[in-house]
Amino acid sequence: MLLYIDVVDGDTFTRDEDGLEFADLGEACAAAVALLPALARDAVQGPRRCAAMLREHERCIAAEIRDEAGAVLFRTRLRLDMEWPESGR
C-alpha cells in the first residue's frame, strides 16, 4: 500500500511527494515512529541549532501518515520541553 510520511518540525512542513510502499498501515506507523529520533538529532546538530533550541521553550516534531487521497491516518509527535528554573540560571 502506498502511503506518505509528512514531517512537521515547528513551523516547517515537509510534504512527502513520492510516498513509500508498506505492507500495511501498522508497518507505516512503525516507520513514522522510528523516524522521530533521527529528526530530533538533526534538529540539534551543530552549535547554532543547539543554541537556537535553547532559546525556545518547546520544540515539537511530528510525522504524519497520509493516504493517496490526502487523509491523515496516523500522527506521532516528539516534544522537547525546555525550562530554566530560577535557581538554574
N, CA, C and O atoms as a DFTB+ gen file, in Angstrom:
356 C
 N C O
     1  1       0.839      -1.166       0.000
     2  2       0.000       0.000       0.000
     3  2       0.890       1.236       0.000
     4  3       1.854       1.317       0.760
     5  1       0.564       2.187      -0.846
     6  2       1.339       3.410      -0.979
     7  2       0.851       4.432       0.048
     8  3      -0.318       4.817       0.056
     9  1       1.781       4.866       0.919
    10  2       1.467       5.854       1.933
    11  2       2.568       6.907       1.957
    12  3       3.677       6.675       1.476
    13  1       2.251       8.048       2.513
    14  2       3.170       9.183       2.544
    15  2       3.457       9.549       3.998
    16  3       2.559       9.516       4.840
    17  1       4.710       9.897       4.288
    18  2       5.087      10.341       5.634
    19  2       5.494      11.806       5.534
    20  3       6.583      12.124       5.054
    21  1       4.623      12.687       5.985
    22  2       4.910      14.115       6.027
    23  2       5.532      14.441       7.383
    24  3       5.249      13.777       8.379
    25  1       6.381      15.467       7.413
    26  2       7.065      15.849       8.645
    27  2       6.745      17.293       8.988
    28  3       6.785      18.172       8.127
    29  1       6.430      17.528      10.245
    30  2       6.199      18.873      10.766
    31  2       7.228      19.104      11.867
    32  3       7.261      18.385      12.866
    33  1       8.070      20.124      11.667
    34  2       9.080      20.481      12.662
    35  2       8.882      21.954      13.001
    36  3       9.316      22.840      12.265
    37  1       8.222      22.197      14.122
    38  2       7.883      23.574      14.471
    39  2       6.932      24.137      13.427
    40  3       5.835      23.615      13.226
    41  1       7.360      25.202      12.768
    42  2       6.543      25.831      11.725
    43  2       6.861      25.317      10.329
    44  3       6.284      25.789       9.349
    45  1       7.769      24.358      10.226
    46  2       8.193      23.857       8.925
    47  2       7.467      22.555       8.590
    48  3       7.507      21.592       9.356
    49  1       6.810      22.541       7.445
    50  2       6.094      21.360       6.968
    51  2       6.806      20.816       5.734
    52  3       7.027      21.545       4.766
    53  1       7.162      19.543       5.772
    54  2       7.799      18.894       4.622
    55  2       6.869      17.804       4.117
    56  3       6.621      16.810       4.800
    57  1       6.367      18.006       2.926
    58  2       5.414      17.059       2.320
    59  2       6.161      15.976       1.564
    60  3       7.044      16.260       0.755
    61  1       5.799      14.743       1.836
    62  2       6.356      13.594       1.120
    63  2       5.644      13.512      -0.233
    64  3       4.459      13.185      -0.299
    65  1       6.361      13.804      -1.289
    66  2       5.772      13.806      -2.633
    67  2       5.814      12.434      -3.302
    68  3       5.046      12.172      -4.228
    69  1       6.704      11.561      -2.839
    70  2       6.910      10.273      -3.504
    71  2       6.145       9.121      -2.879
    72  3       5.631       8.255      -3.586
    73  1       6.069       9.108      -1.572
    74  2       5.415       8.006      -0.878
    75  2       6.292       6.779      -0.804
    76  3       7.323       6.690      -1.471
    77  1       5.873       5.843       0.007
    78  2       6.583       4.581       0.192
    79  2       5.565       3.442       0.198
    80  3       4.411       3.617       0.592
    81  1       6.010       2.303      -0.236
    82  2       5.157       1.111      -0.214
    83  2       5.315       0.414       1.138
    84  3       6.432       0.133       1.570
    85  1       4.208       0.141       1.789
    86  2       4.209      -0.571       3.058
    87  2       3.272      -1.769       2.939
    88  3       2.322      -1.755       2.157
    89  1       3.550      -2.790       3.715
    90  2       2.694      -3.981       3.723
    91  2       1.307      -3.637       4.273
    92  3       0.289      -4.144       3.800
    93  1       1.293      -2.762       5.285
    94  2       0.025      -2.348       5.894
    95  2       0.243      -1.055       6.671
    96  3       1.362      -0.548       6.748
    97  1      -0.821      -0.534       7.238
    98  2      -0.745       0.720       7.979
    99  2       0.138       0.583       9.213
   100  3       0.850       1.521       9.571
   101  1       0.101      -0.555       9.854
   102  2       0.926      -0.776      11.045
   103  2       2.408      -0.624      10.749
   104  3       3.145      -0.034      11.538
   105  1       2.846      -1.154       9.616
   106  2       4.246      -1.030       9.224
   107  2       4.600       0.437       8.964
   108  3       5.689       0.883       9.325
   109  1       3.701       1.178       8.350
   110  2       3.932       2.598       8.085
   111  2       3.998       3.382       9.389
   112  3       4.847       4.263       9.535
   113  1       3.129       3.081      10.327
   114  2       3.132       3.763      11.628
   115  2       4.437       3.501      12.368
   116  3       5.003       4.419      12.961
   117  1       4.914       2.283      12.343
   118  2       6.189       1.951      12.988
   119  2       7.329       2.728      12.339
   120  3       8.235       3.183      13.036
   121  1       7.300       2.887      11.034
   122  2       8.335       3.651      10.327
   123  2       8.297       5.121      10.730
   124  3       9.344       5.748      10.894
   125  1       7.107       5.667      10.888
   126  2       6.970       7.068      11.291
   127  2       7.503       7.281      12.704
   128  3       8.190       8.270      12.963
   129  1       7.196       6.372      13.613
   130  2       7.687       6.472      14.994
   131  2       9.211       6.354      15.018
   132  3       9.877       7.097      15.739
   133  1       9.760       5.435      14.243
   134  2      11.209       5.239      14.195
   135  2      11.932       6.439      13.582
   136  3      13.109       6.659      13.866
   137  1      11.258       7.201      12.763
   138  2      11.842       8.370      12.116
   139  2      12.092       9.531      13.088
   140  3      13.025      10.309      12.887
   141  1      11.279       9.655      14.128
   142  2      11.348      10.810      15.021
   143  2      12.699      11.014      15.707
   144  3      13.172      12.150      15.739
   145  1      13.348       9.990      16.255
   146  2      14.653      10.238      16.896
   147  2      15.697      10.807      15.927
   148  3      16.482      11.676      16.309
   149  1      15.713      10.336      14.702
   150  2      16.662      10.869      13.710
   151  2      16.346      12.324      13.390
   152  3      17.260      13.134      13.239
   153  1      15.074      12.666      13.285
   154  2      14.682      14.048      13.031
   155  2      15.090      14.945      14.199
   156  3      15.537      16.073      13.993
   157  1      14.935      14.445      15.415
   158  2      15.323      15.227      16.590
   159  2      16.833      15.441      16.631
   160  3      17.297      16.533      16.961
   161  1      17.601      14.408      16.297
   162  2      19.065      14.559      16.258
   163  2      19.465      15.614      15.243
   164  3      20.317      16.457      15.519
   165  1      18.853      15.568      14.072
   166  2      19.161      16.554      13.030
   167  2      18.813      17.971      13.487
   168  3      19.502      18.927      13.131
   169  1      17.752      18.104      14.270
   170  2      17.296      19.422      14.707
   171  2      18.283      20.091      15.659
   172  3      18.313      21.319      15.743
   173  1      19.089      19.312      16.378
   174  2      20.002      19.904      17.363
   175  2      21.465      19.795      16.964
   176  3      22.336      20.190      17.739
   177  1      21.761      19.275      15.786
   178  2      23.150      19.140      15.354
   179  2      23.768      20.505      15.103
   180  3      23.161      21.361      14.461
   181  1      24.953      20.700      15.600
   182  2      25.688      21.939      15.374
   183  2      25.414      22.965      16.454
   184  3      24.315      23.012      17.005
   185  1      26.408      23.791      16.763
   186  2      26.258      24.756      17.855
   187  2      25.166      25.798      17.620
   188  3      24.498      26.204      18.571
   189  1      24.967      26.237      16.383
   190  2      23.927      27.240      16.113
   191  2      22.541      26.679      16.348
   192  3      21.689      27.323      16.961
   193  1      22.327      25.481      15.858
   194  2      20.997      24.874      16.036
   195  2      20.713      24.605      17.501
   196  3      19.601      24.842      17.971
   197  1      21.699      24.116      18.222
   198  2      21.509      23.830      19.645
   199  2      21.231      25.128      20.401
   200  3      20.336      25.162      21.246
   201  1      21.970      26.188      20.119
   202  2      21.749      27.474      20.784
   203  2      20.349      28.002      20.481
   204  3      19.681      28.544      21.361
   205  1      19.909      27.842      19.238
   206  2      18.562      28.285      18.866
   207  2      17.505      27.503      19.636
   208  3      16.505      28.066      20.080
   209  1      17.732      26.213      19.791
   210  2      16.771      25.392      20.527
   211  2      16.679      25.828      21.981
   212  3      15.596      25.815      22.567
   213  1      17.811      26.214      22.570
   214  2      17.803      26.605      23.976
   215  2      17.052      27.918      24.206
   216  3      16.656      28.211      25.334
   217  1      16.853      28.705      23.156
   218  2      16.078      29.938      23.280
   219  2      14.570      29.661      23.260
   220  3      13.771      30.518      23.637
   221  1      14.200      28.485      22.829
   222  2      12.788      28.115      22.762
   223  2      12.352      27.484      24.079
   224  3      13.184      27.039      24.870
   225  1      11.063      27.450      24.303
   226  2      10.531      26.777      25.480
   227  2      10.128      25.344      25.162
   228  3      10.099      24.484      26.042
   229  1       9.819      25.104      23.905
   230  2       9.472      23.751      23.499
   231  2       9.716      23.581      22.012
   232  3       9.766      24.551      21.256
   233  1       9.865      22.359      21.621
   234  2      10.034      22.025      20.210
   235  2       9.238      20.760      19.973
   236  3       9.373      19.786      20.713
   237  1       8.418      20.771      18.956
   238  2       7.597      19.609      18.623
   239  2       7.917      19.182      17.197
   240  3       7.887      19.989      16.268
   241  1       8.220      17.909      17.047
   242  2       8.471      17.321      15.736
   243  2       7.440      16.208      15.560
   244  3       7.258      15.371      16.444
   245  1       6.779      16.210      14.424
   246  2       5.734      15.211      14.184
   247  2       5.914      14.569      12.820
   248  3       6.451      15.172      11.891
   249  1       5.454      13.338      12.725
   250  2       5.396      12.629      11.447
   251  2       3.949      12.188      11.262
   252  3       3.330      11.647      12.177
   253  1       3.423      12.426      10.065
   254  2       2.033      12.084       9.767
   255  2       1.979      11.117       8.592
   256  3       2.640      11.321       7.574
   257  1       1.193      10.076       8.743
   258  2       0.955       9.135       7.651
   259  2      -0.283       9.604       6.908
   260  3      -1.341       9.826       7.498
   261  1      -0.124       9.749       5.603
   262  2      -1.210      10.238       4.755
   263  2      -1.438       9.231       3.631
   264  3      -0.491       8.639       3.114
   265  1      -2.705       9.043       3.259
   266  2      -3.000       8.172       2.120
   267  2      -3.014       8.983       0.825
   268  3      -2.802      10.196       0.845
   269  1      -3.259       8.321      -0.284
   270  2      -3.223       8.992      -1.588
   271  2      -4.302      10.068      -1.741
   272  3      -4.146      11.001      -2.527
   273  1      -5.383       9.934      -0.994
   274  2      -6.460      10.926      -1.049
   275  2      -6.152      12.149      -0.178
   276  3      -6.862      13.152      -0.241
   277  1      -5.091      12.063       0.635
   278  2      -4.697      13.184       1.481
   279  2      -5.172      13.089       2.915
   280  3      -4.890      13.981       3.715
   281  1      -5.886      12.029       3.258
   282  2      -6.374      11.861       4.626
   283  2      -5.231      11.442       5.551
   284  3      -4.480      10.521       5.232
   285  1      -5.099      12.113       6.688
   286  2      -4.094      11.743       7.683
   287  2      -4.644      10.557       8.469
   288  3      -5.701      10.646       9.094
   289  1      -3.906       9.440       8.428
   290  2      -4.336       8.202       9.066
   291  2      -3.699       7.989      10.428
   292  3      -4.231       7.262      11.268
   293  1      -2.554       8.628      10.638
   294  2      -1.797       8.432      11.882
   295  2      -0.871       9.622      12.077
   296  3      -0.350      10.183      11.113
   297  1      -0.673       9.999      13.333
   298  2       0.254      11.097      13.648
   299  2       1.023      10.711      14.906
   300  3       0.441      10.226      15.876
   301  1       2.319      10.926      14.881
   302  2       3.147      10.707      16.060
   303  2       3.968      11.966      16.303
   304  3       4.427      12.615      15.364
   305  1       4.147      12.302      17.584
   306  2       4.859      13.537      17.929
   307  2       5.951      13.251      18.956
   308  3       5.824      12.377      19.813
   309  1       7.008      14.010      18.834
   310  2       8.074      14.010      19.830
   311  2       8.204      15.449      20.293
   312  3       8.424      16.351      19.485
   313  1       8.069      15.659      21.585
   314  2       8.081      17.019      22.116
   315  2       9.209      17.164      23.126
   316  3       9.376      16.342      24.027
   317  1       9.969      18.218      22.951
   318  2      11.058      18.544      23.864
   319  2      10.673      19.818      24.603
   320  3      10.518      20.875      23.992
   321  1      10.521      19.714      25.916
   322  2      10.206      20.877      26.746
   323  2      11.492      21.360      27.396
   324  3      12.280      20.562      27.902
   325  1      11.699      22.669      27.380
   326  2      12.886      23.253      27.992
   327  2      12.449      24.338      28.958
   328  3      11.616      25.180      28.621
   329  1      13.008      24.319      30.152
   330  2      12.692      25.372      31.103
   331  2      13.943      25.745      31.881
   332  3      14.845      24.931      32.082
   333  1      13.970      26.958      32.298
   334  2      15.086      27.492      33.072
   335  2      14.572      27.825      34.474
   336  3      14.060      28.924      34.690
   337  1      14.697      26.909      35.423
   338  2      14.286      27.225      36.787
   339  2      15.080      28.429      37.303
   340  3      16.238      28.629      36.936
   341  1      14.448      29.208      38.141
   342  2      15.086      30.421      38.678
   343  2      16.463      30.129      39.251
   344  3      17.389      30.913      39.042
   345  1      16.622      29.031      39.961
   346  2      17.905      28.734      40.603
   347  2      18.960      28.247      39.618
   348  3      20.149      28.266      39.935
   349  1      18.549      27.808      38.427
   350  2      19.494      27.242      37.459
   351  2      20.084      28.242      36.495
   352  3      20.909      27.871      35.659
   353  1      19.696      29.480      36.581
   354  2      20.170      30.430      35.580
   355  2      20.828      31.620      36.201
   356  3      21.283      32.516      35.489
